């Protein structure tokens, strides 16, 4: 036997009885932290984006996920017709609209 393995063997024998409850507490604590720092803010952001998309109206200045800036010309259930420049109009999916840039200018 080596002097370094004796403390390891003693720790392995004591670990199943003493550390099982603490391990479950640490796992639950880890999931709690993940929920409050990752999942909850993401859900809040998703709800805000859904509210923004449902409140779109004609004349709003918007940006798509592809970086196309335009003005809303027509809205249907699933699509939005965006006036890009002059007579150029694009029909895009409503889910591709990500933000309103009216206040930025």
PDB file as gemmi writes it, atoms N, CA and C in Angstrom:
CRYST1    1.000    1.000    1.000  90.00  90.00  90.00 P 1                      
ATOM      1  N   UNK A   1       0.827  -1.184   0.000  1.00  0.00           N  
ATOM      2  CA  UNK A   1       0.000   0.000   0.000  1.00  0.00           C  
ATOM      3  C   UNK A   1       0.869   1.244   0.000  1.00  0.00           C  
ATOM      4  N   UNK A   2       0.354   2.182  -0.681  1.00  0.00           N  
ATOM      5  CA  UNK A   2       1.035   3.458  -0.780  1.00  0.00           C  
ATOM      6  C   UNK A   2       0.367   4.433   0.202  1.00  0.00           C  
ATOM      7  N   UNK A   3       1.137   5.357   0.718  1.00  0.00           N  
ATOM      8  CA  UNK A   3       0.593   6.313   1.672  1.00  0.00           C  
ATOM      9  C   UNK A   3      -0.414   7.268   1.022  1.00  0.00           C  
ATOM     10  N   UNK A   4      -0.330   7.437  -0.296  1.00  0.00           N  
ATOM     11  CA  UNK A   4      -1.267   8.317  -0.988  1.00  0.00           C  
ATOM     12  C   UNK A   4      -2.623   7.657  -1.227  1.00  0.00           C  
ATOM     13  N   UNK A   5      -2.686   6.362  -1.302  1.00  0.00           N  
ATOM     14  CA  UNK A   5      -3.951   5.683  -1.575  1.00  0.00           C  
ATOM     15  C   UNK A   5      -4.792   5.446  -0.325  1.00  0.00           C  
ATOM     16  N   UNK A   6      -4.196   5.504   0.839  1.00  0.00           N  
ATOM     17  CA  UNK A   6      -4.940   5.270   2.076  1.00  0.00           C  
ATOM     18  C   UNK A   6      -6.021   6.344   2.291  1.00  0.00           C  
ATOM     19  N   UNK A   7      -5.718   7.657   2.135  1.00  0.00           N  
ATOM     20  CA  UNK A   7      -6.795   8.655   2.289  1.00  0.00           C  
ATOM     21  C   UNK A   7      -7.875   8.512   1.211  1.00  0.00           C  
ATOM     22  N   UNK A   8      -7.507   8.107   0.011  1.00  0.00           N  
ATOM     23  CA  UNK A   8      -8.491   7.908  -1.053  1.00  0.00           C  
ATOM     24  C   UNK A   8      -9.451   6.784  -0.708  1.00  0.00           C  
ATOM     25  N   UNK A   9      -8.933   5.695  -0.194  1.00  0.00           N  
ATOM     26  CA  UNK A   9      -9.784   4.564   0.170  1.00  0.00           C  
ATOM     27  C   UNK A   9     -10.725   4.945   1.318  1.00  0.00           C  
ATOM     28  N   UNK A  10     -10.251   5.709   2.252  1.00  0.00           N  
ATOM     29  CA  UNK A  10     -11.094   6.140   3.368  1.00  0.00           C  
ATOM     30  C   UNK A  10     -12.199   7.073   2.866  1.00  0.00           C  
ATOM     31  N   UNK A  11     -11.896   7.928   1.916  1.00  0.00           N  
ATOM     32  CA  UNK A  11     -12.895   8.853   1.373  1.00  0.00           C  
ATOM     33  C   UNK A  11     -13.944   8.096   0.562  1.00  0.00           C  
ATOM     34  N   UNK A  12     -13.538   7.078  -0.169  1.00  0.00           N  
ATOM     35  CA  UNK A  12     -14.486   6.297  -0.961  1.00  0.00           C  
ATOM     36  C   UNK A  12     -15.438   5.509  -0.071  1.00  0.00           C  
ATOM     37  N   UNK A  13     -14.960   5.048   1.044  1.00  0.00           N  
ATOM     38  CA  UNK A  13     -15.816   4.286   1.952  1.00  0.00           C  
ATOM     39  C   UNK A  13     -16.818   5.197   2.663  1.00  0.00           C  
ATOM     40  N   UNK A  14     -16.453   6.420   2.944  1.00  0.00           N  
ATOM     41  CA  UNK A  14     -17.328   7.339   3.666  1.00  0.00           C  
ATOM     42  C   UNK A  14     -18.272   8.093   2.726  1.00  0.00           C  
ATOM     43  N   UNK A  15     -17.942   8.222   1.460  1.00  0.00           N  
ATOM     44  CA  UNK A  15     -18.705   9.043   0.525  1.00  0.00           C  
ATOM     45  C   UNK A  15     -20.130   8.568   0.280  1.00  0.00           C  
ATOM     46  N   UNK A  16     -20.410   7.295   0.091  1.00  0.00           N  
ATOM     47  CA  UNK A  16     -21.796   6.901  -0.213  1.00  0.00           C  
ATOM     48  C   UNK A  16     -22.788   7.231   0.893  1.00  0.00           C  
ATOM     49  N   UNK A  17     -22.373   7.246   2.122  1.00  0.00           N  
ATOM     50  CA  UNK A  17     -23.320   7.508   3.196  1.00  0.00           C  
ATOM     51  C   UNK A  17     -23.437   8.993   3.507  1.00  0.00           C  
ATOM     52  N   UNK A  18     -22.365   9.731   3.423  1.00  0.00           N  
ATOM     53  CA  UNK A  18     -22.398  11.128   3.843  1.00  0.00           C  
ATOM     54  C   UNK A  18     -22.705  12.093   2.703  1.00  0.00           C  
ATOM     55  N   UNK A  19     -22.288  11.808   1.478  1.00  0.00           N  
ATOM     56  CA  UNK A  19     -22.377  12.801   0.410  1.00  0.00           C  
ATOM     57  C   UNK A  19     -23.577  12.678  -0.503  1.00  0.00           C  
ATOM     58  N   UNK A  20     -24.426  11.682  -0.365  1.00  0.00           N  
ATOM     59  CA  UNK A  20     -25.534  11.486  -1.303  1.00  0.00           C  
ATOM     60  C   UNK A  20     -26.555  12.615  -1.202  1.00  0.00           C  
ATOM     61  N   UNK A  21     -26.895  13.041  -0.011  1.00  0.00           N  
ATOM     62  CA  UNK A  21     -27.861  14.130   0.156  1.00  0.00           C  
ATOM     63  C   UNK A  21     -27.323  15.451  -0.336  1.00  0.00           C  
ATOM     64  N   UNK A  22     -26.053  15.709  -0.073  1.00  0.00           N  
ATOM     65  CA  UNK A  22     -25.416  16.948  -0.534  1.00  0.00           C  
ATOM     66  C   UNK A  22     -25.315  17.013  -2.038  1.00  0.00           C  
ATOM     67  N   UNK A  23     -25.130  15.853  -2.666  1.00  0.00           N  
ATOM     68  CA  UNK A  23     -25.027  15.823  -4.128  1.00  0.00           C  
ATOM     69  C   UNK A  23     -26.354  16.232  -4.752  1.00  0.00           C  
ATOM     70  N   UNK A  24     -27.469  15.751  -4.218  1.00  0.00           N  
ATOM     71  CA  UNK A  24     -28.781  16.105  -4.770  1.00  0.00           C  
ATOM     72  C   UNK A  24     -29.096  17.581  -4.564  1.00  0.00           C  
ATOM     73  N   UNK A  25     -28.673  18.119  -3.448  1.00  0.00           N  
ATOM     74  CA  UNK A  25     -28.868  19.552  -3.205  1.00  0.00           C  
ATOM     75  C   UNK A  25     -28.080  20.377  -4.207  1.00  0.00           C  
ATOM     76  N   UNK A  26     -26.870  19.980  -4.494  1.00  0.00           N  
ATOM     77  CA  UNK A  26     -26.045  20.699  -5.475  1.00  0.00           C  
ATOM     78  C   UNK A  26     -26.655  20.623  -6.877  1.00  0.00           C  
ATOM     79  N   UNK A  27     -27.186  19.466  -7.251  1.00  0.00           N  
ATOM     80  CA  UNK A  27     -27.811  19.321  -8.568  1.00  0.00           C  
ATOM     81  C   UNK A  27     -29.044  20.211  -8.672  1.00  0.00           C  
ATOM     82  N   UNK A  28     -29.876  20.221  -7.641  1.00  0.00           N  
ATOM     83  CA  UNK A  28     -31.062  21.082  -7.645  1.00  0.00           C  
ATOM     84  C   UNK A  28     -30.686  22.548  -7.672  1.00  0.00           C  
ATOM     85  N   UNK A  29     -29.653  22.904  -6.931  1.00  0.00           N  
ATOM     86  CA  UNK A  29     -29.172  24.279  -6.930  1.00  0.00           C  
ATOM     87  C   UNK A  29     -28.663  24.677  -8.315  1.00  0.00           C  
ATOM     88  N   UNK A  30     -27.971  23.779  -8.981  1.00  0.00           N  
ATOM     89  CA  UNK A  30     -27.468  24.041 -10.329  1.00  0.00           C  
ATOM     90  C   UNK A  30     -28.619  24.279 -11.298  1.00  0.00           C  
ATOM     91  N   UNK A  31     -29.660  23.452 -11.238  1.00  0.00           N  
ATOM     92  CA  UNK A  31     -30.816  23.645 -12.120  1.00  0.00           C  
ATOM     93  C   UNK A  31     -31.548  24.948 -11.794  1.00  0.00           C  
ATOM     94  N   UNK A  32     -31.606  25.312 -10.531  1.00  0.00           N  
ATOM     95  CA  UNK A  32     -32.236  26.575 -10.153  1.00  0.00           C  
ATOM     96  C   UNK A  32     -31.495  27.773 -10.718  1.00  0.00           C  
ATOM     97  N   UNK A  33     -30.190  27.740 -10.632  1.00  0.00           N  
ATOM     98  CA  UNK A  33     -29.372  28.827 -11.178  1.00  0.00           C  
ATOM     99  C   UNK A  33     -29.527  28.894 -12.694  1.00  0.00           C  
ATOM    100  N   UNK A  34     -29.519  27.742 -13.355  1.00  0.00           N  
ATOM    101  CA  UNK A  34     -29.698  27.721 -14.816  1.00  0.00           C  
ATOM    102  C   UNK A  34     -31.046  28.302 -15.201  1.00  0.00           C  
ATOM    103  N   UNK A  35     -32.087  27.990 -14.432  1.00  0.00           N  
ATOM    104  CA  UNK A  35     -33.414  28.502 -14.745  1.00  0.00           C  
ATOM    105  C   UNK A  35     -33.448  30.026 -14.646  1.00  0.00           C  
ATOM    106  N   UNK A  36     -32.930  30.579 -13.552  1.00  0.00           N  
ATOM    107  CA  UNK A  36     -33.022  32.019 -13.343  1.00  0.00           C  
ATOM    108  C   UNK A  36     -32.087  32.829 -14.227  1.00  0.00           C  
ATOM    109  N   UNK A  37     -30.975  32.263 -14.664  1.00  0.00           N  
ATOM    110  CA  UNK A  37     -30.040  33.028 -15.479  1.00  0.00           C  
ATOM    111  C   UNK A  37     -30.125  32.739 -16.966  1.00  0.00           C  
ATOM    112  N   UNK A  38     -30.757  31.623 -17.365  1.00  0.00           N  
ATOM    113  CA  UNK A  38     -30.801  31.289 -18.783  1.00  0.00           C  
ATOM    114  C   UNK A  38     -32.226  31.137 -19.308  1.00  0.00           C  
ATOM    115  N   UNK A  39     -33.020  30.290 -18.713  1.00  0.00           N  
ATOM    116  CA  UNK A  39     -34.324  29.946 -19.261  1.00  0.00           C  
ATOM    117  C   UNK A  39     -35.333  31.076 -19.061  1.00  0.00           C  
ATOM    118  N   UNK A  40     -35.394  31.635 -17.873  1.00  0.00           N  
ATOM    119  CA  UNK A  40     -36.375  32.681 -17.575  1.00  0.00           C  
ATOM    120  C   UNK A  40     -36.180  33.928 -18.437  1.00  0.00           C  
ATOM    121  N   UNK A  41     -34.974  34.478 -18.577  1.00  0.00           N  
ATOM    122  CA  UNK A  41     -34.808  35.653 -19.445  1.00  0.00           C  
ATOM    123  C   UNK A  41     -35.129  35.364 -20.914  1.00  0.00           C  
ATOM    124  N   UNK A  42     -34.816  34.161 -21.363  1.00  0.00           N  
ATOM    125  CA  UNK A  42     -35.105  33.810 -22.743  1.00  0.00           C  
ATOM    126  C   UNK A  42     -36.615  33.754 -22.986  1.00  0.00           C  
ATOM    127  N   UNK A  43     -37.360  33.205 -22.055  1.00  0.00           N  
ATOM    128  CA  UNK A  43     -38.823  33.166 -22.180  1.00  0.00           C  
ATOM    129  C   UNK A  43     -39.408  34.571 -22.173  1.00  0.00           C  
ATOM    130  N   UNK A  44     -38.879  35.444 -21.333  1.00  0.00           N  
ATOM    131  CA  UNK A  44     -39.357  36.825 -21.265  1.00  0.00           C  
ATOM    132  C   UNK A  44     -39.107  37.534 -22.594  1.00  0.00           C  
ATOM    133  N   UNK A  45     -37.937  37.341 -23.161  1.00  0.00           N  
ATOM    134  CA  UNK A  45     -37.601  37.958 -24.433  1.00  0.00           C  
ATOM    135  C   UNK A  45     -38.500  37.430 -25.552  1.00  0.00           C  
ATOM    136  N   UNK A  46     -38.795  36.139 -25.533  1.00  0.00           N  
ATOM    137  CA  UNK A  46     -39.661  35.538 -26.547  1.00  0.00           C  
ATOM    138  C   UNK A  46     -41.079  36.102 -26.459  1.00  0.00           C  
ATOM    139  N   UNK A  47     -41.601  36.303 -25.253  1.00  0.00           N  
ATOM    140  CA  UNK A  47     -42.932  36.868 -25.081  1.00  0.00           C  
ATOM    141  C   UNK A  47     -42.981  38.312 -25.577  1.00  0.00           C  
ATOM    142  N   UNK A  48     -41.927  39.087 -25.312  1.00  0.00           N  
ATOM    143  CA  UNK A  48     -41.874  40.466 -25.794  1.00  0.00           C  
ATOM    144  C   UNK A  48     -41.857  40.511 -27.319  1.00  0.00           C  
ATOM    145  N   UNK A  49     -41.114  39.599 -27.954  1.00  0.00           N  
ATOM    146  CA  UNK A  49     -41.044  39.548 -29.406  1.00  0.00           C  
ATOM    147  C   UNK A  49     -42.392  39.163 -30.006  1.00  0.00           C  
ATOM    148  N   UNK A  50     -43.102  38.209 -29.393  1.00  0.00           N  
ATOM    149  CA  UNK A  50     -44.425  37.822 -29.867  1.00  0.00           C  
ATOM    150  C   UNK A  50     -45.414  38.981 -29.733  1.00  0.00           C  
ATOM    151  N   UNK A  51     -45.333  39.718 -28.636  1.00  0.00           N  
ATOM    152  CA  UNK A  51     -46.214  40.880 -28.448  1.00  0.00           C  
ATOM    153  C   UNK A  51     -45.919  41.952 -29.489  1.00  0.00           C  
ATOM    154  N   UNK A  52     -44.637  42.162 -29.801  1.00  0.00           N  
ATOM    155  CA  UNK A  52     -44.257  43.138 -30.822  1.00  0.00           C  
ATOM    156  C   UNK A  52     -44.815  42.746 -32.183  1.00  0.00           C  
ATOM    157  N   UNK A  53     -44.675  41.469 -32.549  1.00  0.00           N  
ATOM    158  CA  UNK A  53     -45.155  41.008 -33.856  1.00  0.00           C  
ATOM    159  C   UNK A  53     -46.669  41.098 -33.961  1.00  0.00           C  
ATOM    160  N   UNK A  54     -47.373  40.854 -32.883  1.00  0.00           N  
ATOM    161  CA  UNK A  54     -48.831  40.921 -32.941  1.00  0.00           C  
ATOM    162  C   UNK A  54     -49.336  42.362 -32.963  1.00  0.00           C  
ATOM    163  N   UNK A  55     -48.511  43.314 -32.536  1.00  0.00           N  
ATOM    164  CA  UNK A  55     -48.928  44.717 -32.517  1.00  0.00           C  
ATOM    165  C   UNK A  55     -48.471  45.493 -33.746  1.00  0.00           C  
ATOM    166  N   UNK A  56     -47.932  44.810 -34.739  1.00  0.00           N  
ATOM    167  CA  UNK A  56     -47.499  45.504 -35.959  1.00  0.00           C  
ATOM    168  C   UNK A  56     -48.684  46.170 -36.646  1.00  0.00           C  
ATOM    169  N   UNK A  57     -48.441  47.341 -37.226  1.00  0.00           N  
ATOM    170  CA  UNK A  57     -49.484  48.032 -37.979  1.00  0.00           C  
ATOM    171  C   UNK A  57     -48.850  48.712 -39.184  1.00  0.00           C  
ATOM    172  N   UNK A  58     -49.677  49.114 -40.117  1.00  0.00           N  
ATOM    173  CA  UNK A  58     -49.202  49.741 -41.346  1.00  0.00           C  
ATOM    174  C   UNK A  58     -48.446  51.025 -41.011  1.00  0.00           C  
ATOM    175  N   UNK A  59     -47.283  51.190 -41.648  1.00  0.00           N  
ATOM    176  CA  UNK A  59     -46.462  52.374 -41.424  1.00  0.00           C  
ATOM    177  C   UNK A  59     -45.314  52.164 -40.441  1.00  0.00           C  
ATOM    178  N   UNK A  60     -45.295  51.055 -39.711  1.00  0.00           N  
ATOM    179  CA  UNK A  60     -44.194  50.775 -38.789  1.00  0.00           C  
ATOM    180  C   UNK A  60     -42.922  50.501 -39.575  1.00  0.00           C  
ATOM    181  N   UNK A  61     -41.827  51.024 -39.074  1.00  0.00           N  
ATOM    182  CA  UNK A  61     -40.520  50.770 -39.688  1.00  0.00           C  
ATOM    183  C   UNK A  61     -39.892  49.592 -38.960  1.00  0.00           C  
ATOM    184  N   UNK A  62     -39.528  48.546 -39.707  1.00  0.00           N  
ATOM    185  CA  UNK A  62     -39.067  47.303 -39.103  1.00  0.00           C  
ATOM    186  C   UNK A  62     -37.780  46.821 -39.748  1.00  0.00           C  
ATOM    187  N   UNK A  63     -37.141  45.854 -39.071  1.00  0.00           N  
ATOM    188  CA  UNK A  63     -35.941  45.188 -39.568  1.00  0.00           C  
ATOM    189  C   UNK A  63     -36.212  43.690 -39.541  1.00  0.00           C  
ATOM    190  N   UNK A  64     -35.808  42.982 -40.608  1.00  0.00           N  
ATOM    191  CA  UNK A  64     -35.972  41.527 -40.654  1.00  0.00           C  
ATOM    192  C   UNK A  64     -34.718  40.858 -40.120  1.00  0.00           C  
ATOM    193  N   UNK A  65     -34.789  39.542 -39.951  1.00  0.00           N  
ATOM    194  CA  UNK A  65     -33.619  38.800 -39.479  1.00  0.00           C  
ATOM    195  C   UNK A  65     -32.489  38.840 -40.489  1.00  0.00           C  
ATOM    196  N   UNK A  66     -32.807  39.067 -41.754  1.00  0.00           N  
ATOM    197  CA  UNK A  66     -31.785  39.160 -42.794  1.00  0.00           C  
ATOM    198  C   UNK A  66     -31.161  40.534 -42.892  1.00  0.00           C  
ATOM    199  N   UNK A  67     -31.634  41.497 -42.088  1.00  0.00           N  
ATOM    200  CA  UNK A  67     -31.063  42.835 -42.078  1.00  0.00           C  
ATOM    201  C   UNK A  67     -31.718  43.771 -43.076  1.00  0.00           C  
ATOM    202  N   UNK A  68     -32.900  43.446 -43.551  1.00  0.00           N  
ATOM    203  CA  UNK A  68     -33.610  44.293 -44.507  1.00  0.00           C  
ATOM    204  C   UNK A  68     -34.463  45.296 -43.739  1.00  0.00           C  
ATOM    205  N   UNK A  69     -34.242  46.585 -44.025  1.00  0.00           N  
ATOM    206  CA  UNK A  69     -35.004  47.648 -43.407  1.00  0.00           C  
ATOM    207  C   UNK A  69     -36.158  48.006 -44.332  1.00  0.00           C  
ATOM    208  N   UNK A  70     -37.339  48.214 -43.761  1.00  0.00           N  
ATOM    209  CA  UNK A  70     -38.480  48.581 -44.572  1.00  0.00           C  
ATOM    210  C   UNK A  70     -39.622  49.092 -43.735  1.00  0.00           C  
ATOM    211  N   UNK A  71     -40.691  49.488 -44.450  1.00  0.00           N  
ATOM    212  CA  UNK A  71     -41.893  50.003 -43.809  1.00  0.00           C  
ATOM    213  C   UNK A  71     -43.034  49.033 -44.072  1.00  0.00           C  
ATOM    214  N   UNK A  72     -43.793  48.701 -43.041  1.00  0.00           N  
ATOM    215  CA  UNK A  72     -44.898  47.756 -43.180  1.00  0.00           C  
ATOM    216  C   UNK A  72     -45.978  48.380 -44.059  1.00  0.00           C  
ATOM    217  N   UNK A  73     -46.384  47.630 -45.098  1.00  0.00           N  
ATOM    218  CA  UNK A  73     -47.403  48.111 -46.020  1.00  0.00           C  
ATOM    219  C   UNK A  73     -48.701  47.323 -45.879  1.00  0.00           C  
ATOM    220  N   UNK A  74     -48.594  46.026 -45.591  1.00  0.00           N  
ATOM    221  CA  UNK A  74     -49.782  45.177 -45.459  1.00  0.00           C  
ATOM    222  C   UNK A  74     -49.455  44.031 -44.518  1.00  0.00           C  
ATOM    223  N   UNK A  75     -50.445  43.631 -43.712  1.00  0.00           N  
ATOM    224  CA  UNK A  75     -50.240  42.548 -42.745  1.00  0.00           C  
ATOM    225  C   UNK A  75     -51.334  41.501 -42.924  1.00  0.00           C  
ATOM    226  N   UNK A  76     -50.926  40.233 -43.007  1.00  0.00           N  
ATOM    227  CA  UNK A  76     -51.872  39.118 -42.989  1.00  0.00           C  
ATOM    228  C   UNK A  76     -51.571  38.277 -41.754  1.00  0.00           C  
ATOM    229  N   UNK A  77     -52.215  37.120 -41.647  1.00  0.00           N  
ATOM    230  CA  UNK A  77     -52.001  36.273 -40.472  1.00  0.00           C  
ATOM    231  C   UNK A  77     -50.557  35.811 -40.338  1.00  0.00           C  
ATOM    232  N   UNK A  78     -49.943  35.393 -41.443  1.00  0.00           N  
ATOM    233  CA  UNK A  78     -48.596  34.814 -41.387  1.00  0.00           C  
ATOM    234  C   UNK A  78     -47.532  35.648 -42.079  1.00  0.00           C  
ATOM    235  N   UNK A  79     -47.922  36.581 -42.943  1.00  0.00           N  
ATOM    236  CA  UNK A  79     -46.931  37.328 -43.723  1.00  0.00           C  
ATOM    237  C   UNK A  79     -47.102  38.829 -43.542  1.00  0.00           C  
ATOM    238  N   UNK A  80     -46.048  39.538 -43.910  1.00  0.00           N  
ATOM    239  CA  UNK A  80     -46.043  40.999 -43.869  1.00  0.00           C  
ATOM    240  C   UNK A  80     -45.455  41.483 -45.186  1.00  0.00           C  
ATOM    241  N   UNK A  81     -46.109  42.457 -45.810  1.00  0.00           N  
ATOM    242  CA  UNK A  81     -45.596  43.071 -47.027  1.00  0.00           C  
ATOM    243  C   UNK A  81     -44.827  44.315 -46.609  1.00  0.00           C  
ATOM    244  N   UNK A  82     -43.534  44.341 -46.939  1.00  0.00           N  
ATOM    245  CA  UNK A  82     -42.658  45.435 -46.527  1.00  0.00           C  
ATOM    246  C   UNK A  82     -42.267  46.249 -47.745  1.00  0.00           C  
ATOM    247  N   UNK A  83     -42.438  47.554 -47.650  1.00  0.00           N  
ATOM    248  CA  UNK A  83     -41.990  48.466 -48.707  1.00  0.00           C  
ATOM    249  C   UNK A  83     -40.537  48.818 -48.398  1.00  0.00           C  
ATOM    250  N   UNK A  84     -39.656  48.420 -49.335  1.00  0.00           N  
ATOM    251  CA  UNK A  84     -38.234  48.583 -49.086  1.00  0.00           C  
ATOM    252  C   UNK A  84     -37.718  49.906 -49.634  1.00  0.00           C  
ATOM    253  N   UNK A  85     -37.949  50.167 -50.937  1.00  0.00           N  
ATOM    254  CA  UNK A  85     -37.451  51.387 -51.561  1.00  0.00           C  
ATOM    255  C   UNK A  85     -38.282  51.676 -52.800  1.00  0.00           C  
ATOM    256  N   UNK A  86     -38.833  52.848 -52.885  1.00  0.00           N  
ATOM    257  CA  UNK A  86     -39.633  53.204 -54.047  1.00  0.00           C  
ATOM    258  C   UNK A  86     -40.821  52.274 -54.197  1.00  0.00           C  
ATOM    259  N   UNK A  87     -40.868  51.551 -55.326  1.00  0.00           N  
ATOM    260  CA  UNK A  87     -41.961  50.605 -55.584  1.00  0.00           C  
ATOM    261  C   UNK A  87     -41.592  49.176 -55.209  1.00  0.00           C  
ATOM    262  N   UNK A  88     -40.458  48.968 -54.613  1.00  0.00           N  
ATOM    263  CA  UNK A  88     -40.008  47.625 -54.266  1.00  0.00           C  
ATOM    264  C   UNK A  88     -40.683  47.181 -52.968  1.00  0.00           C  
ATOM    265  N   UNK A  89     -41.399  46.044 -53.072  1.00  0.00           N  
ATOM    266  CA  UNK A  89     -42.072  45.492 -51.898  1.00  0.00           C  
ATOM    267  C   UNK A  89     -41.681  44.031 -51.750  1.00  0.00           C  
ATOM    268  N   UNK A  90     -41.482  43.607 -50.522  1.00  0.00           N  
ATOM    269  CA  UNK A  90     -41.124  42.220 -50.224  1.00  0.00           C  
ATOM    270  C   UNK A  90     -42.156  41.622 -49.285  1.00  0.00           C  
ATOM    271  N   UNK A  91     -42.562  40.402 -49.577  1.00  0.00           N  
ATOM    272  CA  UNK A  91     -43.452  39.681 -48.659  1.00  0.00           C  
ATOM    273  C   UNK A  91     -42.580  38.737 -47.838  1.00  0.00           C  
ATOM    274  N   UNK A  92     -42.593  38.930 -46.524  1.00  0.00           N  
ATOM    275  CA  UNK A  92     -41.779  38.113 -45.631  1.00  0.00           C  
ATOM    276  C   UNK A  92     -42.673  37.467 -44.580  1.00  0.00           C  
ATOM    277  N   UNK A  93     -42.175  36.402 -43.991  1.00  0.00           N  
ATOM    278  CA  UNK A  93     -42.877  35.746 -42.896  1.00  0.00           C  
ATOM    279  C   UNK A  93     -42.877  36.665 -41.687  1.00  0.00           C  
ATOM    280  N   UNK A  94     -43.956  36.646 -40.942  1.00  0.00           N  
ATOM    281  CA  UNK A  94     -44.079  37.523 -39.770  1.00  0.00           C  
ATOM    282  C   UNK A  94     -43.009  37.201 -38.718  1.00  0.00           C  
ATOM    283  N   UNK A  95     -42.580  35.938 -38.659  1.00  0.00           N  
ATOM    284  CA  UNK A  95     -41.562  35.544 -37.682  1.00  0.00           C  
ATOM    285  C   UNK A  95     -40.172  36.076 -38.013  1.00  0.00           C  
ATOM    286  N   UNK A  96     -39.987  36.599 -39.222  1.00  0.00           N  
ATOM    287  CA  UNK A  96     -38.674  37.128 -39.576  1.00  0.00           C  
ATOM    288  C   UNK A  96     -38.514  38.594 -39.186  1.00  0.00           C  
ATOM    289  N   UNK A  97     -39.563  39.220 -38.693  1.00  0.00           N  
ATOM    290  CA  UNK A  97     -39.482  40.603 -38.228  1.00  0.00           C  
ATOM    291  C   UNK A  97     -38.940  40.568 -36.799  1.00  0.00           C  
ATOM    292  N   UNK A  98     -37.838  41.302 -36.564  1.00  0.00           N  
ATOM    293  CA  UNK A  98     -37.225  41.217 -35.234  1.00  0.00           C  
ATOM    294  C   UNK A  98     -37.285  42.498 -34.422  1.00  0.00           C  
ATOM    295  N   UNK A  99     -37.319  43.668 -35.066  1.00  0.00           N  
ATOM    296  CA  UNK A  99     -37.394  44.868 -34.237  1.00  0.00           C  
ATOM    297  C   UNK A  99     -37.950  46.053 -35.004  1.00  0.00           C  
ATOM    298  N   UNK A 100     -38.355  47.043 -34.239  1.00  0.00           N  
ATOM    299  CA  UNK A 100     -38.885  48.288 -34.768  1.00  0.00           C  
ATOM    300  C   UNK A 100     -37.782  49.340 -34.668  1.00  0.00           C  
ATOM    301  N   UNK A 101     -37.500  50.012 -35.763  1.00  0.00           N  
ATOM    302  CA  UNK A 101     -36.430  51.007 -35.709  1.00  0.00           C  
ATOM    303  C   UNK A 101     -36.955  52.417 -35.838  1.00  0.00           C  
ATOM    304  N   UNK A 102     -38.237  52.626 -35.567  1.00  0.00           N  
ATOM    305  CA  UNK A 102     -38.829  53.963 -35.653  1.00  0.00           C  
ATOM    306  C   UNK A 102     -38.165  54.908 -34.665  1.00  0.00           C  
ATOM    307  N   UNK A 103     -37.960  54.470 -33.441  1.00  0.00           N  
ATOM    308  CA  UNK A 103     -37.389  55.337 -32.407  1.00  0.00           C  
ATOM    309  C   UNK A 103     -35.891  55.544 -32.565  1.00  0.00           C  
ATOM    310  N   UNK A 104     -35.223  54.697 -33.358  1.00  0.00           N  
ATOM    311  CA  UNK A 104     -33.773  54.805 -33.519  1.00  0.00           C  
ATOM    312  C   UNK A 104     -33.383  55.954 -34.439  1.00  0.00           C  
ATOM    313  N   UNK A 105     -34.310  56.425 -35.260  1.00  0.00           N  
ATOM    314  CA  UNK A 105     -33.941  57.500 -36.195  1.00  0.00           C  
ATOM    315  C   UNK A 105     -34.394  58.834 -35.726  1.00  0.00           C  
TER     316      UNK A 105                                                      
END                                                                             
